[in-house]
Amino acid sequence: MRELVVVAEFLGLTEAHTSGGFLALDRGLATSARLVVAGPWAPEVVRRYRGQDLGVTLTLTSAHPILRLSPLTAAPTLASGDGGLPVAAADLVEHADAEEAALELRTQLERAIWWGISPSHVALLDEGILRRADLFDVVASLAEEYGLVLRLTPSADEAHLGYDAWGIARDRGIRTIDAAIPVDPATLTDAGALLDLVRSSAHALPEGISELGLPLAIDSPELAAWVASGGAAPAPVRLLEHIERLWGALEQRSIHRTSYRDLSRRVDRSPSDGRAPAQGFGTPATP
């Protein structure tokens, strides 16, 4: 069976992303969403949270030149010259102390839990950090400890990283996804463009769980400033029109909607490690 998770990305990063993400959840386009705990609007996500399916975007880099995210912990090797997280994964990979990274990512996840959120999964803001196997182990260990789905991409293999992160996750019994639909949010100008994307991508989706990650944002002066100063353009909330046509087109192609919460509930518990085999990987969006 083929199933699709539609994820609203970057809740907590800006008010525009936060409002757009909750609209997508409330109107049925998104089946899951992800929270950037280090984002300035994360408290607003907590205020609006009513048990929706949320994951946590684990964050060790911060690419926007003005809206700089900072570590939640005292972590000198995770900070750039301006005190924020490194702009590029290459800088982080060169300088980060694995113990500091482990404490920072644990703090991000546990703060979300302390806020009352029950996360269904974790993802990486920048999968470039996987070039270091010890940083992958930090992320995998968190997913393993908390019994969460871990979202990775198909490129997390020996050919791209020098080690087989995909195989390691599977061997450790960490559940992931099987594929992702690549998307440039700036090209999704309306619901018709989203429908065309889904129709053109449907034939290539494998059996199992696929993901479509969508940074959605409401139009606002804040969003205009975000884009003008170097932030990636998100998809507009016009995508929320004619949602029933989107899901209808998927059903016609035998692709069924699901969520990370549903996926996490399917994990078969075993006496040995308590978790089920992993099932694959996807492709992240970037803010």
C-alpha positions in Angstrom: 0.0 0.0 0.0 1.2 3.5 -0.8 0.5 6.3 1.7 1.4 10.0 1.9 2.1 12.3 4.9 1.7 16.0 4.1 3.8 18.0 6.6 3.5 21.7 7.3 7.0 22.9 8.0 8.7 25.4 10.2 6.0 26.2 12.8 7.6 28.5 15.3 10.1 30.0 12.9 8.0 33.1 12.1 4.4 34.1 12.8 3.6 33.7 9.1 4.9 30.1 9.0 3.1 29.3 12.3 -0.3 30.6 11.1 0.0 29.0 7.7 0.9 25.7 9.3 -2.0 25.7 11.7 -4.4 26.6 8.8 -3.1 23.7 6.8 -3.7 21.4 9.7 -7.1 22.8 10.6 -8.3 22.6 7.0 -7.1 19.1 6.3 -4.2 19.7 3.8 -1.5 18.8 6.3 -1.7 15.6 8.2 1.3 16.5 10.4 3.5 19.5 11.1 6.9 20.3 12.6 8.0 22.7 15.3 11.3 24.6 15.4 11.7 24.8 19.1 14.6 27.3 18.8 12.3 29.6 16.7 11.1 32.9 18.2 7.4 32.0 17.6 7.7 28.6 19.3 5.7 29.8 22.3 2.8 30.7 19.9 2.8 27.2 18.6 2.4 25.9 22.2 -0.5 28.4 22.8 -2.3 27.1 19.7 -1.5 23.5 20.3 -4.6 21.3 20.8 -3.2 17.8 20.3 -2.4 18.1 16.6 0.3 15.8 15.2 3.5 17.7 15.6 7.1 16.6 15.2 10.3 18.5 16.2 12.8 19.9 13.7 16.1 19.4 15.4 18.2 22.5 14.7 21.9 22.9 14.7 22.2 25.5 11.9 20.6 28.8 11.1 20.9 30.1 7.5 18.8 33.3 7.6 21.2 36.3 7.7 18.9 38.3 10.0 16.6 36.0 11.9 19.4 34.1 13.7 18.6 31.1 15.8 20.7 30.5 18.9 21.5 27.4 20.9 19.3 26.8 23.9 22.3 25.5 25.9 25.7 26.8 26.7 27.5 25.3 23.7 30.5 27.3 22.5 31.3 24.8 19.7 27.7 25.2 18.3 27.9 29.0 18.0 29.2 31.1 15.2 30.9 34.5 15.6 27.6 36.3 16.1 26.5 33.9 18.9 23.9 32.2 16.7 24.0 28.7 15.3 26.3 28.2 12.3 25.0 29.3 8.9 26.2 26.3 7.1 26.4 22.6 8.0 30.0 22.5 6.8 31.0 24.9 9.6 29.1 22.9 12.2 30.6 19.6 11.1 34.1 21.0 11.4 33.7 22.5 14.9 30.9 20.9 16.8 31.5 18.9 19.9 29.3 15.8 19.8 28.5 16.0 23.5 27.4 19.6 23.2 25.3 18.7 20.1 23.7 15.8 22.1 22.8 18.1 25.0 21.4 20.8 22.6 19.2 18.4 20.6 18.0 16.7 23.7 17.1 20.1 25.2 15.1 21.0 22.1 13.1 17.8 22.2 12.6 17.8 25.9 11.5 21.4 25.9 8.8 20.6 23.4 7.7 17.7 25.7 7.8 19.9 28.8 5.6 22.5 27.0 3.0 19.7 26.7 3.6 18.6 23.1 3.6 14.9 22.4 5.9 14.7 19.4 5.3 12.0 16.8 8.7 12.2 15.0 11.9 14.2 14.7 13.6 15.6 11.6 16.8 17.6 10.9 16.7 21.1 9.7 19.9 20.5 7.7 20.8 16.9 6.9 24.3 18.1 6.0 25.3 17.4 9.6 25.0 13.7 8.8 28.5 13.9 7.2 29.7 13.2 10.8 28.6 9.7 11.9 28.8 10.7 15.6 26.2 13.5 15.0 24.0 11.0 13.3 24.3 8.7 16.3 23.2 11.6 18.5 20.0 12.1 16.5 19.4 8.3 16.1 19.8 7.8 19.9 17.2 10.4 20.7 14.7 8.8 18.3 15.5 5.4 19.7 15.2 6.5 23.3 11.9 8.3 22.9 10.4 5.8 20.4 9.9 8.4 17.7 9.9 8.1 13.9 13.1 9.6 12.4 12.9 11.3 9.1 15.9 10.8 6.8 16.5 11.1 3.1 17.5 8.4 0.5 20.9 10.1 0.3 21.7 9.0 3.8 23.7 6.1 2.6 27.3 5.0 2.2 27.7 6.4 -1.3 26.9 10.0 0.0 28.1 9.9 3.6 30.8 7.3 3.8 28.7 5.2 6.1 25.2 3.7 5.7 23.0 5.8 8.0 19.9 4.2 6.4 21.1 0.7 7.3 22.2 1.7 10.8 18.8 3.2 11.5 17.1 0.0 10.2 19.4 -2.2 12.3 18.6 -0.2 15.4 14.9 -0.6 14.8 14.2 3.1 14.2 11.2 3.7 12.0 11.5 6.2 9.1 9.7 6.8 5.7 10.3 5.4 2.3 10.4 8.4 0.0 9.6 12.1 -0.4 8.2 14.3 -3.1 10.8 16.9 -4.0 9.3 20.4 -4.2 10.3 24.0 -4.6 7.6 25.8 -2.5 8.1 29.0 -4.6 6.7 27.2 -7.6 3.4 26.3 -5.9 1.6 29.5 -6.6 -1.9 28.1 -6.2 -3.9 24.9 -5.5 -3.7 23.9 -9.2 0.1 23.9 -9.1 0.1 21.6 -6.1 -2.4 19.3 -7.8 -0.2 19.1 -10.8 2.8 18.3 -8.7 1.1 15.5 -6.9 -0.3 14.0 -10.1 3.1 14.1 -11.8 4.9 12.6 -8.8 2.3 9.9 -7.9 3.6 7.3 -10.4 7.1 7.3 -8.9 6.1 6.9 -5.3 7.1 3.5 -3.9 5.1 1.1 -1.7 5.1 2.4 1.9 5.2 5.9 3.4 6.1 9.0 1.4 6.2 12.6 2.6 5.4 15.9 1.0 6.9 18.7 3.1 5.3 22.1 2.6 6.4 25.4 4.3 3.2 27.3 4.1 2.9 30.9 5.3 0.2 33.6 5.4 1.0 36.8 3.5 2.1 39.5 5.8 4.8 42.3 6.2 6.8 39.9 8.3 6.8 37.3 5.5 7.8 40.0 2.9 10.7 41.0 5.1 11.7 37.4 5.7 12.0 36.8 1.9 13.5 40.1 1.1 16.3 39.6 3.6 17.3 36.1 2.3 14.7 33.6 3.6 13.3 31.0 1.2 9.9 31.8 -0.2 7.3 29.5 1.3 4.1 28.2 -0.4 1.1 30.5 0.0 -2.1 29.5 1.9 -3.9 29.6 -1.5 -2.9 26.0 -1.6 -5.7 25.3 0.9 -8.3 25.8 -1.8 -9.9 22.7 -3.3 -8.2 20.3 -0.8 -10.8 17.6 -1.6 -9.5 17.6 -5.2 -6.0 16.9 -4.0 -6.9 13.9 -1.8 -9.4 12.7 -4.5 -6.6 12.6 -7.1 -4.4 10.7 -4.7 -7.1 8.2 -3.9 -7.7 7.6 -7.6 -4.0 6.6 -7.8 -4.3 4.3 -4.7 -2.3 6.7 -2.5 -3.9 7.1 0.9 -3.4 9.9 3.5 -1.7 9.1 6.7 0.3 11.0 9.4 3.4 10.5 11.4 1.3 9.9 14.5 -0.4 7.0 12.7 3.0 5.7 11.6 4.4 5.8 15.1 1.4 3.9 16.4 2.1 1.1 14.0 5.5 0.3 15.4 5.5 -3.3 16.6 7.1 -3.6 20.0 9.6 -6.4 20.5 11.2 -7.7 23.7 14.7 -7.1 22.3 14.7 -3.4 21.4 11.1 -2.2 21.7 10.9 -0.9 18.2 10.1 -1.9 14.6 12.4 -2.1 11.6 12.9 1.2 9.7 11.4 1.6 6.3 13.3 4.3 4.3 13.9 7.9 3.9 12.7 11.3 2.4 13.9 14.8 1.4 13.6 17.9 3.6 12.6 21.4 2.8 14.8 24.3 3.8 13.6 27.6 5.3 
